[in-house]
């Protein structure tokens, strides 16, 4: 076992619980592998969330079992079978989510559900920037309408005579 992995386990032992949000298939992968570890405890409640996701509260002890199991799979799984990639992703996401913990911090949520960023509506930026800044009207790029002050010497303002 590497010193980094051991240090990660020590840090995670201080977590009383963490909420895990993931797809049902990922949860099945977790329970199939980490469920064999003596420290893993299936939570008493696994709540259904929208989009075929689940939310489960894992104890610090179960997090340690999960990290140990994923670390083992990372080192032993065959290339390209998907297990190594899933285990590596899970391990790294748990590690990221549990970085910077303090005793007085907020509860931990580990989310395994990346999504695409929302795309703004086409005219959203124009509508938002249409407000006046510091009392000056927005410059629309359209020249102002002709006024009497715009007439040059010897020209009359207004419609041209026919």
C-alpha positions as CSV (number, residue, x, y, z in Angstrom):
1,X,0.0,0.0,0.0
2,X,1.4,3.4,-0.9
3,X,2.0,6.1,1.6
4,X,-0.5,8.4,-0.2
5,X,-3.2,5.8,-0.2
6,X,-2.6,5.2,3.5
7,X,-2.7,8.9,4.3
8,X,-6.0,9.2,2.4
9,X,-7.5,6.4,4.4
10,X,-6.5,8.0,7.7
11,X,-8.0,11.3,6.7
12,X,-11.3,9.6,5.6
13,X,-11.5,7.7,8.9
14,X,-12.4,11.0,10.5
15,X,-15.6,11.4,8.3
16,X,-18.7,10.2,10.2
17,X,-20.7,10.0,7.0
18,X,-20.9,11.3,3.4
19,X,-23.9,11.4,1.0
20,X,-23.2,9.6,-2.2
21,X,-25.2,10.6,-5.3
22,X,-24.8,8.4,-8.4
23,X,-26.6,6.4,-11.0
24,X,-28.1,3.1,-9.9
25,X,-25.6,1.2,-12.1
26,X,-22.7,2.8,-10.4
27,X,-24.2,1.9,-7.0
28,X,-24.4,-1.7,-8.1
29,X,-20.7,-1.6,-9.2
30,X,-19.8,-0.2,-5.7
31,X,-21.8,-2.8,-3.8
32,X,-20.6,-5.6,-6.0
33,X,-16.9,-4.7,-5.2
34,X,-16.8,-2.8,-1.9
35,X,-19.6,-5.0,-0.5
36,X,-17.1,-7.8,-0.1
37,X,-14.9,-5.8,2.2
38,X,-15.3,-6.4,5.9
39,X,-15.6,-2.6,6.6
40,X,-18.4,-1.9,4.1
41,X,-21.9,-1.5,5.4
42,X,-24.8,-1.2,3.1
43,X,-26.7,1.9,4.3
44,X,-30.2,1.2,5.8
45,X,-31.8,3.5,3.3
46,X,-30.9,4.1,-0.4
47,X,-33.2,6.9,-1.7
48,X,-34.3,7.2,-5.3
49,X,-33.5,10.4,-7.0
50,X,-34.6,11.7,-10.4
51,X,-32.8,10.4,-13.5
52,X,-32.4,6.9,-12.2
53,X,-30.0,8.1,-9.5
54,X,-29.7,7.1,-5.9
55,X,-28.6,8.8,-2.7
56,X,-26.9,6.8,0.0
57,X,-25.4,7.8,3.3
58,X,-22.0,6.1,3.7
59,X,-20.2,5.9,7.0
60,X,-16.5,6.8,7.2
61,X,-15.9,3.1,7.7
62,X,-17.7,2.3,4.5
63,X,-15.8,5.0,2.6
64,X,-12.6,3.4,3.7
65,X,-13.8,0.1,2.4
66,X,-14.9,1.7,-0.9
67,X,-11.5,3.5,-1.3
68,X,-9.6,0.2,-0.6
69,X,-11.7,-1.7,-3.1
70,X,-11.4,0.9,-5.8
71,X,-7.6,1.2,-5.2
72,X,-7.3,-2.6,-5.6
73,X,-9.3,-2.6,-8.8
74,X,-7.2,0.2,-10.2
75,X,-4.1,-1.9,-9.7
76,X,-5.4,-5.3,-10.8
77,X,-8.1,-4.9,-13.4
78,X,-7.4,-5.6,-17.1
79,X,-6.9,-2.7,-19.4
80,X,-10.0,-1.8,-21.4
81,X,-12.6,-3.8,-19.5
82,X,-14.1,-0.7,-17.8
83,X,-13.5,-1.8,-14.2
84,X,-10.2,0.1,-14.0
85,X,-11.7,3.2,-15.5
86,X,-14.7,3.1,-13.2
87,X,-12.6,2.4,-10.1
88,X,-10.2,5.2,-11.0
89,X,-13.0,7.7,-11.5
90,X,-14.7,6.7,-8.3
91,X,-11.5,6.8,-6.3
92,X,-10.5,10.3,-7.7
93,X,-14.0,11.8,-7.2
94,X,-14.1,10.6,-3.6
95,X,-10.7,11.9,-2.9
96,X,-11.6,15.3,-4.5
97,X,-14.9,15.5,-2.5
98,X,-13.1,14.8,0.8
99,X,-10.3,17.3,0.4
100,X,-10.2,20.3,2.8
101,X,-12.4,18.8,5.5
102,X,-12.8,20.5,8.9
103,X,-14.6,19.5,12.0
104,X,-17.0,22.5,11.7
105,X,-17.5,22.2,8.0
106,X,-20.6,21.3,6.0
107,X,-21.8,17.7,5.4
108,X,-20.0,15.9,2.6
109,X,-21.8,15.1,-0.7
110,X,-19.9,13.0,-3.3
111,X,-21.6,13.4,-6.7
112,X,-20.8,11.0,-9.5
113,X,-23.0,12.7,-12.1
114,X,-21.3,15.1,-14.3
115,X,-23.5,17.0,-16.7
116,X,-23.1,19.4,-19.5
117,X,-23.2,23.1,-18.7
118,X,-26.4,24.9,-19.7
119,X,-26.2,26.8,-23.0
120,X,-27.5,30.4,-22.7
121,X,-30.4,31.3,-25.0
122,X,-29.2,33.2,-28.1
123,X,-30.5,36.7,-27.1
124,X,-29.8,36.3,-23.4
125,X,-26.6,38.2,-23.5
126,X,-28.0,41.1,-25.6
127,X,-31.0,41.4,-23.3
128,X,-28.8,41.4,-20.2
129,X,-26.4,44.0,-21.6
130,X,-29.1,46.3,-22.7
131,X,-29.2,48.1,-19.4
132,X,-27.7,51.5,-19.1
133,X,-24.2,51.6,-17.5
134,X,-23.3,54.7,-15.6
135,X,-26.1,56.8,-17.1
136,X,-24.9,56.3,-20.7
137,X,-27.3,54.6,-23.2
138,X,-26.2,51.4,-24.9
139,X,-24.3,51.9,-28.2
140,X,-26.3,49.9,-30.7
141,X,-24.0,50.7,-33.7
142,X,-26.9,52.4,-35.5
143,X,-26.2,56.1,-36.3
144,X,-28.6,58.6,-34.7
145,X,-31.4,60.0,-36.7
146,X,-30.7,63.4,-38.5
147,X,-31.5,66.5,-36.4
148,X,-31.2,70.2,-37.1
149,X,-27.8,70.3,-35.4
150,X,-26.5,67.6,-37.9
151,X,-27.2,69.8,-41.0
152,X,-24.0,71.2,-42.5
153,X,-23.5,74.8,-43.7
154,X,-25.9,75.7,-46.5
155,X,-28.0,72.6,-45.9
156,X,-31.5,72.5,-44.5
157,X,-32.4,70.1,-41.9
158,X,-35.4,67.8,-42.7
159,X,-36.6,66.2,-45.9
160,X,-34.9,67.3,-49.1
161,X,-36.8,69.5,-51.5
162,X,-37.9,67.9,-54.8
